[in-house]
Amino acid sequence: MKIIHTSDWHIGQDFYRYDRAEEHAAFFQQLKEIIKKEKPDALLVSGDIYHTAIPSAAAQKLYTENMVKLHQACPEMVIVVTAGNHDSYTRLESAGKLWELAQVKVVGHINDIEESDSIEEKHIITITDKNNKEKGYIIAIPYTRDNETEIFKTAQKIVENKNRQNLPVIMMGHLAIGGANLEGHDEIARGGMDYVEIEKLGDYYDYLALGHIHCPQLIRGSQKARYSGSPIQVNFDENYPHSVSIIEINNHGEIPQIRAEKITNEFQFLTIPSEPKPFKEALHEFISREIPEKSYVCLNVKIKDFAPSDADLLIQNALQTQKCRFCKIKMTKEEKPAQERTRILNTEEIKNMEPVELASLYFKESLGEELDNELKGMIKEITDKVKENERRQP
């Protein structure tokens, strides 16, 4: 059995006011060509289809049109889409029956009470060839919290009882695994994640198709659990290659053959200069460089107290000649050691931060102490309930 594994598309991301539809369209075109070449049995999308729970009409149109194109690239291929923590599962599942006409199976949420029959019907997908011969099983689990992980083991037990032919078993999950490389994720965001040890997920699978972490990687110590990573760069810190994963497995119990197919993006993410410099020096470097129009730019500035009062005007003047997508000024106060630097946020960054991140940052800068885990847990519990209500919105 051959599958293509991808996740964390974040369609509809409004990055510092800039629409990224062109980049997502280019990704879908590359993915379509990969599908044509590889002719996989299944395409697995492990969560975070959209960047927000309430995506724009344009984002939904982009998703719908391109999912149809992916199906047309290989009509025999089954597409399995699971919801991530950024997605509204009711929105994804609302057209589920219609999507089945295009070989797309959408799994948005876990029921409060899951019986074996409902797990088998909803979360276990049998992959067959054109002669209806069984080739393997997909266990499709959407975003789960740390108290919901028992469903992984339960579903595997069901498959184990069915799998008399030792067919490959692929499991999908959208969660943070302990020990994963979190490169590209903000330090405070890392502290707000629920981490699950991989042993809690069972072991009756041949490949675990993970989403949630954006850096592509095999989980340390495992040859069969992998984050495919985000196909396009989501922020300035994700400066590593982005890709989709191709997996081939012949029989249950075999080590999967895994390879990455690189996804290219014409847009660059540039931090200028690479190390912080005083505002005038940094601005001079920005003005004097030949910067491609398809670039996102962060100006890396060292300050004593505040940026110059006319900083915005000077940048606007510079943008008369530079046609790039200027995003932000990253400011570092030079008189403080690195561990005590004040993080200066703009409106866009605040909008994209979790409440527990903002609370932790405020507590650290106001009192010079870390927010204790009990308070973090209380804030997270409240925001999770708010998010759950939002994700339930049609």
Secondary structure, DSSP 8 states (H G I E B T S, - for coil): -EEEEE----BT-EETTEE-HHHHHHHHHHHHHHHHHH--SEEEEES--BSSSS--HHHHHHHHHHHHHHHHH-TT-EEEEE--TTS-HHHHHTTHHHHGGGTEEEE----SS--HHHHHHHHEEEEE-TT--EEEEEEEEEE--TTSTHHHHHHHHHHHHH-TT---EEEEEESEETT---TTS-HHHHHTS-EE-GGGG-S--SEEEEES--S-EE-TT-SSEEE---SS--STT--S--EEEEEE-SSTTS--EEEEEE---S-EEEEEEEEEEEHHHHHHHHHHS---SSEEEEEEEEESSS--TTHHHHHHHHTTT--SEEEEEEEEETTS-GGG------HHHHHHS-HHHHHHHHHHHHHSS---HHHHHHHHHHHHHHHHHHHT--
